[in-house]
Amino acid sequence: MLIKIARGWEIPESLVTPEDIFLNRRNFIAGAGSIAAVGALPEFAFAAGEADPSADLYPAKRNPKYKIPLELTPEKVNLTYNNFYEFGSHKKISEAAQALPIRPWEVVFDGDVEKPFKLGIDELIRKMTLQERLYRHRCVEAWSMTIPWSGFPMKDLVALAKPLSKAKYVRMETFKNPSVARGQKAAWYPWPYVEGLTIEEATNELAFMVTGAYGKPMAKQFGAPLRLAVPWKYGFKHIKSIVRFTFTDKQPKSFWEQIQAREYGFWANVNPKVSHPRWSQATERVLGTSIRVPTLLFNGYGEYVADMYKGMEDKQSTWM
Ligand code: MTE
């Protein structure tokens, strides 16, 4: 198909030169407006080599309910094969991503909530009980992994935010800081990265806020210090390094939907029978192995999520 806009993988390599790690004490959340700081503990920066301030919370106790059919993807495979366009348009962004300062890190809760507020990431994490879940992760590029995420159910975060009854969606936003994330200098992208879920999806038991992986605080290339895992949806819904949750009655327009709505829709539920315009979704390459396996409807999580989409099954847009 004809694609007029420059795509991620067409960004020149020169835009993603790795940088040295440095600390940025500036609060780079723009437009926090009238947000009240609610009892925020002081956040402190930590340098390369220093322990992450949340390190004592890991490894979190595994929740045995969520099982995976295949072996876990080796950590070193996952650490060096990532999509994080803020740091480059190819899979080898791990070195560049180390430039991201992840303390201080404030998370804003606003929109249709009882009272907007912001919280430092460590205060947020310590309000929650962390657990480990083994989840499948399926990218629309037809590769997959299986990952031991640590974090907490997104429904606990929604409860903390206290949305009003008129809120139907939660819109999530990644940081914007082109001085460290060189990919954000590419003006043809609609930065910051945005994703959205319905409130029903966000409060589904599978929707998980990730803070750690492989038994420790999450590596920067995975989207530290806070990312989403919604394993029945394609990987692009799994927004990384989140700084804002906005509750709204309007369906958010995601980053990829703004770029190419015909290829990346709001729902993005995994379905092997509905092809992406450029990739069949029938099978997937299992990273870290030499095998390809058939892709499962809802990535194998139908028992948890299919009910949310009753009556929408015939709509192509539910799947892509
Ligand atoms: N979040 C942000 N902020 N920026 C991104 O480029 N890429 C998405 C998603 N979240 C992306 C993002 C895509 S396309 C995928 S497949 C997954 O992150 C990749 O997650 P992984 O690198 O942990 O496998």
Residues whose N, C-alpha, C, O or C-beta is under 5 A from the ligand:
A	BS01	MTE	Y81 N82 N83 F84 Y85 E86 C139 T174 Y193 Q221 F222 G235 F236 H238 I239 K240
